[in-house]
Amino acid sequence: MNNPSPAKLPFGLLELDTTGAVIRYSPAVEQDSNVQADEVLGRQFFTEVVHNEQVRDFQARFHLFMAHGQTVDRFSTTFDSPEGQIKVQVLLAHVNEKTENGSKRLALVRIMPE
């Protein structure tokens, strides 16, 4: 199974754990991202799903977001693709999932082209 290339961004809604592993993925219906769930589920978002230089800033912002307990963060960023740069809108939101041992903190990540 191959990693998605930078041109194949997973547009839609992803649920990540605190380490950045993809737990759930719902592709955007209105976008043709050509990324299947089995290409991203269980993988590290910042190293295996979206793997290029621009992801470092996104990753740092994600870790700060998770550490500081913000509720929502929105920003724009760009990713390289063979066709050029793709500008995307990113929405981060916290989710607390109840477990038998308390609650687990997760993040919803929505990625859509601008």
Secondary structure by P-SEA (a helix, b strand, c coil): ccccccccccccbbbbccccccccccccccccccccccccccccccccccccccaaaaaaaaaaaaaacccccccccccccccccccbbbbbbbbbbbccccbbbbbbbbbbcc
